[in-house]
Amino acid sequence: MEVHNADHETMPFFRLSMEPSDSADVVLEEAGHFCLSFLENEEQALLPIVYDTSKVFGKDTSLMRPLGLYEKTVTDIAAGEQYGSAKTSSAFAAVKEVVIYPGQSITISTFYGRANAVTGKSNRLERLASISESLK
């Protein structure tokens, strides 16, 4: 498993490097999955995705305690280096700064999907934002 398009921290592309089969042939895998998130009622700016599970959970491989959040803020984690090769990744939307007062709420919309290859995000974001709007 590898994370591609990681330079676009807001829409990583997850894919296997080769097709997982018991065969003598090596088949490179181009298709994969993507994740993107945004805060509703904002300017539809995409949120950064933390795909390196160890950044959130640290050495807790049971994934029961977010040890990384005990040591760093979400902003620090989202801004830090992430490793996405040869491991199973995650997809956490990182809201860097938000103040929620009593009685208020925020809505984070997250979309997961499959694509045949790494592509640009602008058309996909526009389509997903319009879908989200129609679901309200």
Buried (B, 14 or more C-beta within 10 A) or exposed (E): BBBBBBEBBBBBBBBBEEEEEEEEEEEEEEEBBBBBBBBEEEEBEBBBBBBBBBBBBBEBEEEEEBBBBEEBEBEEBBEEEBBBEEBEBBBBBBBEEEEEEEEEEEEEBBBEEEBEEBEEBEEBBEEBBEEBEEEE
